[in-house]
Amino acid sequence: MQTSPDPPFILGLTGSIAMGKSTVLAMFDQLGVPTFSADRIVHEHYAISGAAVAPVAARFPAALKDGAIDRPALANLVLDDPAAMADLEAIVHPLVREAQAVFIDKAARDGAPLVVLEIPLLFETGAQGRLDATAVVSAPASVQRARALKRAGMTEQSFAAIVDRQMSDAQKRNRADYVIDTGKSLPDTKNDVENLIASLAVRPAKR
């Protein structure tokens, strides 16, 4: 009788805008840990022929451009409208969770002991209940603001709107099992990631 593979330990990675989630996720990947980016999956679903294009365009016609969803245009439509944001999340979140399930299943079949899921709104959506542990990337507010305002199209107003919608950095740090400091040098942050991987290697999945 064939037995099911042991599930990997699932670490959820989150953090507020411009805190360094993508950088830290890349570090896990470079160190051999399978990683899943919710943002990358959303990009794929918003691209031409993506699974989210038709339902998002039906709800937000002005966001459709050349057969794909224009993310800046979509952001302008939902950022200050909680009902619109809820409608968008009802479309996108199930698609992301489906992709996560496929990713985790493959990791289990491949024998991966640990995987990392990057989930921007982890605590806001209650995703921690589906994880074994959580880690938040965090940096001083001044560093966060400077990084965010370097992004194309980012303004003080849009940055403030995004921050207001997200759970505060302090709240995330208090809720997370681990905090990864991205306000210091990249080598120091990567060293912290290496230490975290080593500590999780001896922890069994609790789900």
TANOR-V468465 format. One line per field, one symbol per residue. ss: DSSP state (a for helix, b for strand, c for the rest). burial: I if it has 16 or more other ideal C-beta (glycine too) atoms within 10 Angstrom, else O. A space follows every 10 residues. Layout:
# TANOR-V468465
ss = ???
burial = ???
This chain:
# TANOR-V468465
ss = ccccccccbb bbbbcccccc aaaaaaaaaa cccbbbbaaa aaaaaacccc ccaaaaaaac aaabbccbbc aaaaaaaacc caaaaaaaaa aaaaaaaaaa aaaaaaaaac cccbbbbbcc ccccccaaaa ccbbbbbbcc aaaaaaaaac cccccaaaaa aaaaacccaa aaaaaccbbb bccccaaaaa aaaaaaaaaa ccccccc
burial = OOOOOOIIII IIIIIIIIII IIOIIOIIOO OOIIIIIIOO IIOOIIOOOI IIIOIIIOII OOIIOOOIII OOOIIOIIIO OOOOOOIIOO IIOOIIIOII OOIIOOIIOO OIIIIIIIII OIIOIOIIOI IIIIIIIIIO OOIIIOIIOO OOOOOOOIIO OIIOOIIOIO OIOOOIOIII OIIOOOOOII OIIOOIIOOI OOOOIOO
